[in-house]
Structure formats: structure tokens, C-alpha cells
Amino acid sequence: MTLVAAMVTSAVACTSESSSGGGEQSASCAYQVLYQDRTYRDVANVEFTVGEKLGPATIPPCDDTGGQDKDEQAEETMTAYRVDGISPQLAVAVGDTPDDTTFVAAYTGDELPPETRKLIDGS
């Protein structure tokens, strides 16, 4: 019983440490892309076909060490491309060229929209 209590205490301590930081991630930054006022996150192991060029997308700065001044952090800009078979409101490909892109998807909470899930499941 003591072992279980120690494990629960450790889990709670880790959770409260990782969620502190004024609403921002303090331990590490997730790969996020901003395109047309929407936030997208990367999704691994998806086979997709890159379509037409859509425009600029931004990767916001990440201060995962907590020591950088906001003025020192720079956004990274790359190109967003349409992903064949899915609306850009749900997913896009981002990269410097069409041959070097990453699939990123908009989430609803922690869930992928059904259309995006269908594309991924078909990969």
C-alpha cells in the first residue's frame, strides 16, 4: 500500500510541475504551426500528397529552457501547401519545398477531426 501511495504522489508531483509556468509549456515545446489564424500540430507516419502552394505559415518561437528573452526569440516562416483530399482548414503540409514537407493537422481539443483521421487511417 505504501508503494502505491508513493507512486501516486510521484505522478501528481510530475503533473503539477509540468503544468506550472503561467499557462505555457515549461519543459518542452510541441511542434506547432500557425496558418490563417489556425494552429496545427504535426502528425507522424501519414502518407499524403502535396498539392498547391497556399502561402506563408509560421512556427512560433519556443522558450523551453526559460532563459531566453522574448525579443531574442524569432518565429520561423515556411510555406503551407494543400494536402490532396482534405480541406486546408483541417490539415496542411509545411516546409521549404513541396518535396520537404511535414503533415500538420488542426485538432478539436485533443482529437483529430474525422476527415483527418480517415486520411491517416488510410495511410
Residue pairs with C-beta under 8 A, 6 or more apart in sequence:
18 25
18 26
18 27
20 26
21 66
25 64
26 64
26 66
27 64
28 64
29 62
29 63
29 64
30 41
31 41
31 42
31 59
31 102
31 104
32 39
32 40
32 41
32 59
32 60
33 39
33 40
33 41
33 42
33 57
33 58
33 59
33 78
33 80
33 92
33 94
33 104
34 40
34 57
34 58
34 59
34 60
35 54
35 55
35 56
35 57
35 58
35 80
35 88
35 92
35 94
36 55
36 88
38 89
38 106
39 106
40 91
40 92
40 94
40 104
40 105
40 106
41 104
41 105
41 107
42 102
42 103
42 104
43 91
43 103
43 104
43 105
43 112
43 116
43 120
45 123
46 103
46 119
46 120
46 123
47 123
48 83
48 84
48 85
48 91
48 93
48 103
48 119
48 123
49 83
49 84
49 85
50 81
50 82
50 83
50 84
50 93
50 98
50 99
50 101
51 81
51 82
51 83
51 84
52 81
52 82
53 79
53 80
53 81
53 82
53 98
54 79
54 80
54 81
54 82
54 88
54 92
55 79
55 80
56 77
56 78
56 79
56 80
57 77
57 78
57 79
57 80
57 92
57 94
58 75
58 76
58 77
58 78
59 75
59 76
59 77
59 78
60 75
61 70
61 73
61 74
61 75
62 73
63 70
63 73
78 94
78 95
78 96
79 94
79 95
79 96
79 97
80 88
80 92
80 93
80 94
81 92
81 93
81 94
81 95
81 98
81 101
82 88
82 92
82 93
83 91
83 92
83 93
83 103
83 119
85 119
86 115
86 116
86 119
87 115
89 106
90 105
90 106
90 113
90 115
90 116
91 103
91 104
91 105
91 106
91 116
91 119
92 104
93 101
93 102
93 103
93 104
94 101
94 102
94 104
95 101
95 102
105 112
105 113
105 116
106 113
106 116
107 113
112 120
